[in-house]
Amino acid sequence: MQKLVPSNILTLNPYDPGKPIEEVEREFGIKDSTKLASNENPLGPSPRALAAIKKSLNKIHLYPDSSTFYLKQELSGHLKVSEKNLIIGNGSNEIIELIVRAFINPELEAIIAEQAFIIYQMIVQAVGGKKVMVPLKNHTHDILNMAGKITKNTRLIFIANPNNPTGTIVGDELFEQFLSLVPEDVIVVLDEAYQEYVTDKNYPNSIQYLSSMNNLIILRTFSKIYGLAGLRIGYGVANQEIIEVLNKIRQPFNVNSLAQVAALASLSDEAHVKKSLENNEEGKNFLYSGFERLGLSYVPTSANFILVNCDQDCSILSRKLLKLGIIVRPMKGYYFPNSVRVTIGLPKENKKFIKALEKVLS
C-alpha cells in the first residue's frame, strides 16, 4: 500500500493533539486533573452562546446554512468589511488548508517560520509544495528575513501574530515595512488566532490594510477567547477575488449549525470577552511571578499561554507534571527541548500548576 502513497505524504508526521483528559487520568490513576495544554479559554464559552445552542438543538436534523449568511452579516458590521470579504471555516485550520490547496503546487513554495504553528508546514508538504523555513529572531517572526527569501516561485508567506508557541508579536511599524517588500503576486497569510488577547498598543490593525492590499488574508477564530474550540469555527478576511477562489474548493455545509449560532451569539457578548481578558492578564502576572521566584526564564506573551524554559528535558518534565494532575504541552517538536507551553488558566489552576512545577523541579 505504501508504494501507492506519494513520498510527501509518507514522510508527514501527524499532528499530536495529546491524550483526552479522561485517558490521562486513567493512565496515571489521578482525578480532577488540570488541562493547560491547548490554549483554551478556562472560562468557557459565553452564556449567550450556550443559550443559542440549546435553542437550536431541535433543528440539528437540518443541514446548516452553507452560506453562513447571518454570521457573515454580523461579522461584516463587527469588522466594518463587506460580507464578500469573508469566508467561514471549520476552524481557521480549514481555511489554512483551502489557501494552500488554492495557491500551492509542487512547483511553488511557501515561506514559514521554523517555530510557528506546525499546521502551516504540514499542509504545504501534504500538497507537495516547497517549504522555505526561516528561524525566529528573539522568539519572534523575522519578517524582514522572510521577505528576503521571496523568489519567483513564492506564493504564500505565513505569519502568526501573536505567534504560537512563543506568544510574541510583530509590531505595526515592522509589519508595514515588511508589506512594502512583498510583491503583489505573493499572498501574506496573517494568522491572528489570539488577536483578542493582545494589549500591546504597537499591535497592527490588520483590517485597515485590506483596502490597499489585494494579497493579504487575515485569519481569526472563535476557538480561543470566545471559548468555542469544541465546535470548530473560524473565519478569514481578504480581497473579494481571493474569497471567491477559496469558495470554489470549500465543501458545502462545512460549518455546523450549532457552531454558527454560538459564534453569532458570542460576538455580542462583550462582557464575556472583557472578563476573559481580565482573567488572562491576572493569570499572566501570577505565572510570571511564579517563574521568576523559581528562577526560570520565560517569553513575555501577548496571548493566553506562556513558553517557559524549565532547564530540563521537557518531555520528562511534562510527564512528571502529568502524575500530579497537570497537563502542559512539551515543546521539543518546536525545537525548544527544555521548554513547555502552559495555558493561562483560572486562578486556582495557575496556583496548582506553580505548586506542582515547584515540586517536580525540587
Secondary structure, DSSP 8 states (H G I E B T S, - for coil): -GGGS-HHHHT---------HHHHHHHHT--S-EE-SS---TT-S-HHHHHHHHHHGGGTTS---TT-HHHHHHHHHHHT--GGGEEEESHHHHHHHHHHHHH--TT-EEEEETTS-THHHHHHHHTT-EEEEE--BTTB--HHHHHHT--TTEEEEEEESS-TTT-----HHHHHHHHHHS-TTSEEEEE-TTGGG---TTS--GGGGTTT-SSEEEEEESSSTT--GGG--EEEEE-HHHHHHHHHHS-TT-S-HHHHHHHHHHHT-HHHHHHHHHHHHHHHHHHHHHHHHTT-EEE--SSSEEEEE-SS-HHHHHHHHHHTTEE-EE-GGGT-TTEEEEE---HHHHHHHHHHHHHHH-
